[in-house]
Amino acid sequence: MNENYQEIVEQLTEIAWILDHKEWHRLGEIFSEDAEGYGQQGLPAVTANTIRYLGRCGPTQHLTGNYRVRIDGDRATSTSYIRAIHFSAPGRPVQHWDFVGIYDDRWLRTEEGWRITYRSCQPLGTLGDLVLPVEDHA
């Protein structure tokens, strides 16, 4: 494995950690400022969308694997499997939603390291049902 491959795989592992530990302020370590991801454009929108969903969950566990990374100079693409387990927030009835899918990412090597410029997720299946608390708009 070459160094660039390993750096991208480490970034894929790190984003799972960031999501599971709700360290939203660190998403800029993974996504570029103008990234498109989860149907949103730009890091602030990607971050807000992530918080809007995962911030209302209880514990989560994002497991990635089966990495396919293709590097072309300062650009790369990767495909990885995702299995994400989401549990209900504390104080709510115990529920879970288990999700499997495929992440397709485009990367750019920057001075700070590899950053995702585009992410899409293709769902393959789910198990369970997770009713998230309604957002408080007061």
ROSE-4610 file (N, C-alpha, C; in Angstrom, 1 decimal, always signed):
// ROSE-4610
residu = [M/M/M/N/N/N/E/E/E/N/N/N/Y/Y/Y/Q/Q/Q/E/E/E/I/I/I/V/V/V/E/E/E/Q/Q/Q/L/L/L/T/T/T/E/E/E/I/I/I/A/A/A/W/W/W/I/I/I/L/L/L/D/D/D/H/H/H/K/K/K/E/E/E/W/W/W/H/H/H/R/R/R/L/L/L/G/G/G/E/E/E/I/I/I/F/F/F/S/S/S/E/E/E/D/D/D/A/A/A/E/E/E/G/G/G/Y/Y/Y/G/G/G/Q/Q/Q/Q/Q/Q/G/G/G/L/L/L/P/P/P/A/A/A/V/V/V/T/T/T/A/A/A/N/N/N/T/T/T/I/I/I/R/R/R/Y/Y/Y/L/L/L/G/G/G/R/R/R/C/C/C/G/G/G/P/P/P/T/T/T/Q/Q/Q/H/H/H/L/L/L/T/T/T/G/G/G/N/N/N/Y/Y/Y/R/R/R/V/V/V/R/R/R/I/I/I/D/D/D/G/G/G/D/D/D/R/R/R/A/A/A/T/T/T/S/S/S/T/T/T/S/S/S/Y/Y/Y/I/I/I/R/R/R/A/A/A/I/I/I/H/H/H/F/F/F/S/S/S/A/A/A/P/P/P/G/G/G/R/R/R/P/P/P/V/V/V/Q/Q/Q/H/H/H/W/W/W/D/D/D/F/F/F/V/V/V/G/G/G/I/I/I/Y/Y/Y/D/D/D/D/D/D/R/R/R/W/W/W/L/L/L/R/R/R/T/T/T/E/E/E/E/E/E/G/G/G/W/W/W/R/R/R/I/I/I/T/T/T/Y/Y/Y/R/R/R/S/S/S/C/C/C/Q/Q/Q/P/P/P/L/L/L/G/G/G/T/T/T/L/L/L/G/G/G/D/D/D/L/L/L/V/V/V/L/L/L/P/P/P/V/V/V/E/E/E/D/D/D/H/H/H/A/A/A]
num = [1/1/1/2/2/2/3/3/3/4/4/4/5/5/5/6/6/6/7/7/7/8/8/8/9/9/9/10/10/10/11/11/11/12/12/12/13/13/13/14/14/14/15/15/15/16/16/16/17/17/17/18/18/18/19/19/19/20/20/20/21/21/21/22/22/22/23/23/23/24/24/24/25/25/25/26/26/26/27/27/27/28/28/28/29/29/29/30/30/30/31/31/31/32/32/32/33/33/33/34/34/34/35/35/35/36/36/36/37/37/37/38/38/38/39/39/39/40/40/40/41/41/41/42/42/42/43/43/43/44/44/44/45/45/45/46/46/46/47/47/47/48/48/48/49/49/49/50/50/50/51/51/51/52/52/52/53/53/53/54/54/54/55/55/55/56/56/56/57/57/57/58/58/58/59/59/59/60/60/60/61/61/61/62/62/62/63/63/63/64/64/64/65/65/65/66/66/66/67/67/67/68/68/68/69/69/69/70/70/70/71/71/71/72/72/72/73/73/73/74/74/74/75/75/75/76/76/76/77/77/77/78/78/78/79/79/79/80/80/80/81/81/81/82/82/82/83/83/83/84/84/84/85/85/85/86/86/86/87/87/87/88/88/88/89/89/89/90/90/90/91/91/91/92/92/92/93/93/93/94/94/94/95/95/95/96/96/96/97/97/97/98/98/98/99/99/99/100/100/100/101/101/101/102/102/102/103/103/103/104/104/104/105/105/105/106/106/106/107/107/107/108/108/108/109/109/109/110/110/110/111/111/111/112/112/112/113/113/113/114/114/114/115/115/115/116/116/116/117/117/117/118/118/118/119/119/119/120/120/120/121/121/121/122/122/122/123/123/123/124/124/124/125/125/125/126/126/126/127/127/127/128/128/128/129/129/129/130/130/130/131/131/131/132/132/132/133/133/133/134/134/134/135/135/135/136/136/136/137/137/137/138/138/138]
x = [+0.8/+0.0/+0.9/+0.5/+1.3/+0.8/+1.6/+1.3/+0.0/-0.3/-1.5/-2.8/-2.7/-3.8/-4.0/-3.0/-3.1/-3.7/-3.3/-3.8/-5.3/-5.8/-7.2/-8.0/-7.5/-8.1/-8.2/-7.1/-7.1/-8.1/-8.3/-9.3/-10.7/-11.0/-12.3/-12.5/-11.5/-11.6/-11.9/-11.2/-11.4/-12.7/-13.3/-14.7/-15.7/-15.5/-16.4/-16.3/-15.0/-14.8/-15.5/-15.3/-15.9/-17.4/-18.0/-19.5/-19.9/-19.3/-19.7/-19.5/-18.5/-18.2/-18.8/-19.5/-20.2/-19.3/-18.1/-17.1/-17.2/-18.4/-18.7/-17.7/-17.1/-16.1/-14.9/-14.7/-13.6/-13.9/-15.2/-15.5/-14.7/-14.1/-13.2/-11.9/-11.6/-10.4/-10.6/-11.8/-12.2/-12.7/-13.6/-14.2/-13.6/-13.5/-13.0/-14.1/-13.6/-14.6/-15.7/-15.5/-16.6/-17.2/-17.0/-17.4/-18.9/-19.3/-20.7/-20.8/-21.7/-21.9/-23.2/-23.8/-25.1/-26.1/-26.0/-27.0/-26.8/-25.7/-25.5/-24.3/-24.2/-23.1/-22.4/-21.1/-20.2/-20.1/-19.0/-18.7/-19.7/-20.1/-21.1/-22.5/-22.9/-24.2/-24.0/-22.9/-22.6/-22.6/-22.0/-21.9/-23.3/-24.1/-25.4/-26.3/-26.2/-27.1/-26.7/-25.4/-24.9/-25.4/-25.3/-25.8/-27.3/-28.0/-29.5/-29.9/-29.2/-29.6/-28.9/-27.6/-26.9/-26.9/-27.1/-27.2/-28.4/-29.4/-30.6/-30.6/-29.6/-29.5/-28.8/-28.9/-28.1/-26.8/-26.2/-25.0/-25.1/-24.0/-24.0/-22.6/-22.6/-21.3/-21.3/-20.3/-20.1/-18.9/-19.1/-18.1/-17.8/-16.6/-16.3/-15.3/-15.3/-14.4/-14.5/-13.8/-13.7/-13.3/-12.3/-11.8/-11.3/-11.7/-11.2/-10.8/-9.5/-9.0/-8.2/-8.5/-7.8/-7.2/-5.9/-5.2/-4.7/-4.9/-4.4/-3.8/-2.5/-1.9/-2.4/-2.9/-3.5/-5.0/-5.5/-7.0/-7.1/-8.2/-8.4/-9.9/-10.3/-11.7/-11.6/-12.6/-12.7/-14.1/-14.2/-15.5/-15.3/-16.2/-16.1/-17.5/-17.5/-18.8/-19.0/-20.3/-20.6/-21.7/-21.5/-22.6/-22.7/-23.8/-24.0/-25.2/-24.9/-25.9/-26.3/-27.5/-28.0/-29.0/-28.7/-29.6/-30.4/-31.5/-32.3/-31.6/-32.0/-31.4/-31.7/-30.9/-31.2/-32.5/-33.3/-34.6/-35.7/-35.4/-36.4/-36.5/-37.7/-37.8/-36.6/-36.1/-34.9/-35.3/-34.7/-34.9/-33.5/-33.5/-32.2/-32.6/-31.7/-31.7/-30.4/-30.3/-29.0/-29.1/-28.0/-28.0/-26.7/-26.9/-25.7/-25.8/-24.6/-24.6/-23.1/-23.0/-21.7/-21.5/-20.3/-19.9/-19.0/-19.3/-18.5/-17.9/-16.6/-16.0/-15.0/-14.9/-13.9/-13.0/-11.7/-10.7/-9.8/-9.3/-8.3/-7.2/-5.9/-4.8/-4.5/-4.6/-4.3/-3.0/-2.6/-1.5/-1.7/-3.0/-3.3/-3.5/-3.6/-3.8/-5.0/-5.4/-6.5/-7.8/-8.7/-10.0/-11.0/-12.2/-13.3/-13.9/-14.1/-14.7/-16.1/-16.4/-17.8/-18.0/-19.2/-19.5/-21.0/-21.2/-22.6/-22.6/-23.8/-24.1/-25.2/-24.9/-25.9/-26.4/-27.7/-28.2/-28.4/-28.1/-28.4/-29.4/-29.6/-30.6/-30.6/-31.7/-31.9/-32.6/-32.4/-33.0/-33.4/-34.6/-35.1/-35.8/-36.1/-36.8/-36.4/-36.0/-35.5/-36.4/-37.2/-37.9/-37.1/-36.7/-35.9/-36.7/-36.3/-37.1/-37.3/-38.4/-38.7/-37.8/-37.3/-36.4/-37.2/-36.6/-37.3/-37.0/-38.1/-37.9/-38.3/-38.4/-38.8/-37.7]
y = [-1.2/+0.0/+1.2/+2.2/+3.4/+4.4/+5.4/+6.4/+7.1/+7.5/+8.2/+7.4/+6.1/+5.2/+5.1/+4.9/+4.8/+6.1/+7.2/+8.5/+8.6/+8.2/+8.3/+7.3/+6.1/+5.1/+5.6/+6.3/+6.8/+7.9/+8.7/+9.8/+9.2/+8.1/+7.4/+6.8/+6.3/+5.9/+7.0/+8.1/+9.3/+9.9/+10.0/+10.6/+9.7/+8.4/+7.5/+7.9/+8.1/+8.5/+9.9/+10.8/+12.2/+12.1/+11.3/+11.2/+10.5/+9.4/+8.7/+9.4/+10.3/+11.1/+12.5/+12.8/+14.1/+15.2/+15.1/+16.1/+17.0/+17.6/+18.3/+19.3/+20.0/+21.0/+20.4/+19.1/+18.5/+18.1/+18.3/+17.9/+18.5/+19.7/+20.4/+19.7/+18.8/+17.9/+16.9/+16.7/+15.6/+16.2/+17.2/+17.8/+19.1/+19.4/+20.7/+21.7/+23.0/+24.1/+24.1/+23.7/+23.8/+22.4/+21.5/+20.1/+20.0/+19.0/+18.6/+17.2/+17.1/+15.9/+15.8/+14.6/+14.3/+15.2/+15.6/+16.4/+17.9/+18.3/+19.7/+20.2/+21.6/+22.2/+23.1/+22.9/+23.7/+23.1/+23.2/+22.7/+23.1/+24.4/+24.8/+24.0/+23.8/+23.1/+21.6/+21.0/+19.6/+19.4/+20.3/+20.2/+20.4/+21.4/+21.6/+20.4/+19.8/+18.7/+17.5/+17.3/+16.2/+16.4/+17.6/+17.9/+17.7/+18.1/+18.0/+16.6/+15.7/+14.3/+13.5/+13.4/+12.6/+13.3/+14.6/+15.3/+14.9/+14.4/+14.0/+12.5/+11.7/+10.3/+10.2/+9.0/+8.6/+8.1/+7.0/+6.5/+6.0/+6.1/+5.6/+4.9/+4.0/+3.3/+3.2/+3.9/+3.9/+3.0/+1.9/+1.0/+1.0/+1.3/+1.3/+0.3/-0.2/-1.2/-1.4/-2.5/-2.8/-1.6/-1.0/+0.3/+0.0/+0.8/+0.8/+2.3/+2.5/+3.9/+3.9/+4.9/+5.2/+6.6/+6.7/+8.0/+8.4/+9.7/+10.3/+11.6/+11.6/+12.9/+13.4/+14.6/+15.3/+15.0/+14.1/+13.8/+12.3/+11.9/+10.5/+10.3/+9.0/+8.6/+7.4/+7.2/+6.0/+5.5/+4.2/+3.6/+2.7/+2.8/+2.0/+1.6/+0.5/+0.0/+0.7/+1.0/+1.6/+0.7/+0.5/-0.1/+0.9/+1.5/+2.5/+2.1/+2.0/+1.6/+2.9/+3.2/+4.4/+4.0/+4.5/+4.2/+5.4/+5.2/+6.4/+7.2/+8.4/+9.4/+8.9/+9.2/+8.9/+9.5/+8.7/+9.1/+8.8/+8.2/+7.9/+6.3/+5.8/+4.4/+3.8/+2.6/+2.1/+1.6/+2.2/+1.8/+1.8/+1.2/+1.3/+1.3/+1.8/+1.8/+1.4/+0.2/-0.3/-0.1/+0.6/+1.0/+0.4/-0.2/-0.6/+0.1/+0.5/+1.2/+1.3/+2.1/+2.4/+3.9/+4.3/+5.7/+5.8/+6.8/+7.1/+8.5/+8.7/+9.9/+10.4/+11.7/+12.3/+13.1/+13.0/+13.6/+14.6/+15.5/+16.5/+16.6/+16.4/+16.6/+18.1/+18.5/+19.9/+20.0/+21.2/+21.4/+20.7/+20.7/+20.1/+18.5/+18.0/+16.6/+16.3/+15.1/+14.7/+15.2/+15.8/+16.3/+15.8/+15.4/+15.0/+16.3/+16.2/+17.3/+16.9/+15.6/+15.2/+13.8/+13.7/+12.4/+12.1/+10.8/+10.3/+9.0/+8.7/+7.4/+6.7/+5.4/+4.6/+3.6/+3.8/+2.8/+1.4/+0.4/-1.0/-1.7/-1.3/-1.9/-1.3/-1.5/-1.0/-2.1/-2.0/-2.9/-2.0/-2.2/-1.4/-0.2/+0.6/+1.9/+2.8/+4.0/+4.9/+6.2/+6.5/+7.7/+8.8/+9.8/+10.8/+11.8/+12.5/+13.5/+14.7/+15.3/+16.5/+17.6/+18.4/+19.5/+20.6/+21.2/+22.3/+23.6/+24.2/+25.4/+26.7/+26.5/+27.7/+28.7]
z = [+0.0/+0.0/+0.0/-0.8/-0.8/+0.3/+0.5/+1.6/+1.4/+0.1/-0.1/+0.1/-0.3/+0.0/+1.5/+2.3/+3.7/+4.3/+3.9/+4.4/+4.2/+3.0/+2.7/+3.6/+3.7/+4.6/+6.0/+6.5/+7.8/+8.0/+6.9/+6.9/+7.0/+6.3/+6.3/+7.7/+8.3/+9.7/+10.7/+10.4/+11.3/+11.2/+10.0/+10.0/+10.7/+10.7/+11.5/+13.0/+13.5/+14.9/+15.2/+14.3/+14.4/+14.5/+13.7/+13.7/+15.0/+15.4/+16.5/+17.8/+17.9/+19.1/+19.0/+17.9/+17.8/+17.9/+17.3/+17.2/+16.0/+15.8/+14.6/+14.2/+15.1/+14.8/+14.1/+14.0/+13.3/+11.9/+11.4/+10.0/+9.0/+9.3/+8.4/+8.2/+9.1/+8.9/+7.9/+7.5/+6.5/+5.2/+5.3/+4.1/+3.7/+2.5/+2.0/+2.3/+2.3/+2.6/+1.6/+0.4/-0.6/-1.0/-0.1/-0.3/-0.5/-1.3/-1.5/-0.8/+0.1/+0.8/+1.5/+1.5/+2.1/+1.5/+0.2/-0.4/-0.1/+0.5/+0.9/+0.2/+0.1/-0.6/+0.4/+0.6/+1.5/+2.9/+3.5/+4.8/+5.8/+5.9/+6.9/+6.8/+5.5/+5.3/+5.6/+5.2/+5.5/+7.0/+7.7/+9.2/+9.8/+9.4/+9.9/+9.7/+8.5/+8.1/+9.0/+9.3/+10.1/+11.5/+12.1/+13.4/+13.5/+12.5/+12.5/+12.6/+12.0/+12.1/+13.3/+13.2/+14.2/+15.6/+15.7/+17.0/+17.7/+17.1/+17.7/+18.1/+17.6/+17.9/+19.3/+19.8/+20.9/+20.4/+21.0/+20.5/+19.0/+18.3/+16.9/+16.8/+15.8/+15.4/+13.9/+13.3/+11.9/+11.6/+10.9/+10.5/+9.0/+8.6/+7.2/+6.8/+5.6/+5.2/+3.7/+3.3/+1.8/+1.0/+1.4/+0.7/-0.7/-1.6/-3.0/-3.2/-3.3/-3.5/-4.8/-5.6/-6.9/-6.8/-6.9/-6.8/-8.2/-8.5/-9.7/-9.4/-9.1/-8.7/-7.4/-7.4/-6.2/-6.1/-6.9/-6.8/-6.6/-6.0/-5.8/-5.7/-5.8/-5.6/-4.6/-3.9/-3.0/-2.9/-2.8/-2.5/-1.3/-0.3/+0.9/+1.3/+2.0/+2.6/+3.9/+4.2/+5.5/+6.2/+7.4/+8.3/+9.4/+9.6/+10.7/+11.5/+12.8/+13.8/+14.6/+14.7/+15.4/+16.5/+17.7/+18.8/+19.2/+19.8/+20.2/+21.3/+21.4/+22.4/+23.8/+24.7/+26.1/+26.6/+27.4/+27.8/+26.9/+25.7/+24.8/+24.7/+24.3/+24.1/+23.3/+23.8/+23.1/+21.7/+20.7/+19.3/+18.6/+17.5/+16.7/+15.2/+14.4/+13.0/+12.5/+11.8/+11.3/+9.8/+9.3/+7.9/+7.2/+6.0/+5.2/+3.9/+3.4/+2.1/+1.6/+0.6/-0.1/-0.2/+0.3/+0.2/-1.1/-1.9/-3.0/-2.7/-2.6/-2.3/-3.4/-3.5/-4.3/-3.4/-3.6/-2.7/-3.4/-2.7/-3.2/-2.1/-2.6/-1.6/-1.5/-0.2/+0.1/+1.0/+1.3/+2.2/+3.5/+4.0/+5.3/+5.2/+4.0/+3.8/+2.8/+2.7/+1.9/+2.4/+1.6/+2.0/+1.0/+1.5/+0.6/+0.0/-1.3/-2.1/-2.5/-2.5/-2.8/-2.2/-1.6/-0.9/-1.3/-1.8/-1.9/-1.2/-0.8/-0.1/-0.8/-1.2/-1.8/-0.8/-0.3/+0.7/+0.0/+0.7/+0.3/+1.1/+2.4/+3.2/+4.6/+5.3/+6.7/+7.5/+8.8/+9.7/+10.9/+11.4/+12.6/+12.2/+13.2/+12.9/+14.1/+13.7/+14.7/+14.6/+15.6/+15.6/+16.4/+15.7/+16.3/+17.0/+18.0/+18.7/+17.7/+17.8/+17.0/+17.4/+16.5/+16.8/+17.5/+18.5/+19.2/+18.5/+18.0/+17.2/+18.0/+19.3/+20.2/+20.2]
